Amino acid sequence: MARNTIARIDPDAVAHNLGLVRQWAPHSRIMAVVKADAYGHRLDLCLPALENADMLAVATIDEARAIRRLGNRQAVLLLEGVLHASDLAVVEALGLELTLHHPEQVAMLENLGHAPTPRLWLKVESGMHRLGVEPEQVPALHARLLALPGAEQVNLVSHFASAESVDEASVRRQLRRFDAATRGLSGERCLANSGAILNHPDSHRDWVRAGIVLYGISPLAGRSGPELGLKPVMTLEAEIMAINRVPAGESVGYGARFTADRELRVGVVGVGYGDGYPRSMVDGTPVLVHGRRCPLVGRVSMDMLTVDLSACPEAAIGTRAVLWGKDLPIEEIAAAAGTIPYELSCRITRRVRYRESHAAGPAGGRILREFRLVR
Ligand SMILES: *Cc1c(COP(=O)(O)O)cnc(C)c1O
């Protein structure tokens, strides 16, 4: 019997979340961001549920290639464009759309002699100071792109630094700068990420870029996905592999971080930082057993972690423990590890098995298909 450390992925939840984004941004088209293997949820499991998205977006050419290898022909935007001119042939072969965020990238297309794709996306610096051309360069670069043989449409893009926070002022300032830099230019506008989709309807414009919300995760501090109506897509679970009696005064795990103040029944769960469950997790972090929250006790090790099963006397060897997902918000677990849920879902390692799992499937069906690791 294989180790049952499993990330269950619910594609119906992805489809539900996409529908919710449509309600939140009813006048915009939706770019579904599926970079980093669908934020660690796996492209092969999530793409079928995103067929109604208006296009897809990824960070790298390899990610775009993975989409095509799955037989998917949806429009795909490379959010960062290409770094090397030699990549343009691949862009054309795969039928990808390009972001241009630097004058060098525009010159690359001019050297090529044509637009590799009829629709191009010019990214404007509006305040984040990561990627984007300076506002005063925008009209000239826009014109140069439109002048390329084969170019039909040059859209205008920017990205917010703090759309998920309550710092209204920074989003307003970025919007103002973007509008000023792009005034009078043709093309569709695209700014909002998940945080802005939720917080700033006036930023929705022609397109929104939805990432984290598609996976049922909230970008807003202090609010979980389900509180926003989202359905969590991933449930990470593992099995209890041993249950030990730990006398009062004895400690548990590496470094003896935790010491029992009374006799405890401690379960050893088969998941650790070698699977992507952070070692930085603190004592008391909840692990769900039989639907009840049991506190983590002691350091997380590479392959295992330990939980106090006092709240769960019926737990036995082989009982399933849920680390995050349905009924245990990943947002809360990320906070306990001092990080954001984006990082938790992206850092699941290749040792974890993925299963497609429909919460609302026929006869409450659980596992329909299991995939081999393809990475
Ligand atoms: C990742 C990314 C997004 C999606 O952000 P979310 O917060 O996950 O919605 C949008 N735009 C760009 C440029 C990105 O890199």
The ligand as a Gaussian input file, in Angstrom:
#p B3LYP/6-31G(d) Opt

LIG

0 1
 C        0.137000      35.974000     -10.874000
 C       -0.373000      37.177000     -11.549000
 C       -1.738000      37.501000     -11.485000
 C       -2.729000      36.756000     -10.643000
 O       -2.698000      37.248000      -9.333000
 P       -3.721000      36.713000      -8.236000
 O       -3.430000      37.541000      -7.049000
 O       -3.365000      35.286000      -8.013000
 O       -5.071000      36.886000      -8.793000
 C       -2.176000      38.583000     -12.216000
 N       -1.327000      39.314000     -12.962000
 C       -0.008000      39.040000     -13.025000
 C        0.871000      39.898000     -13.855000
 C        0.513000      37.980000     -12.314000
 O        1.818000      37.715000     -12.375000

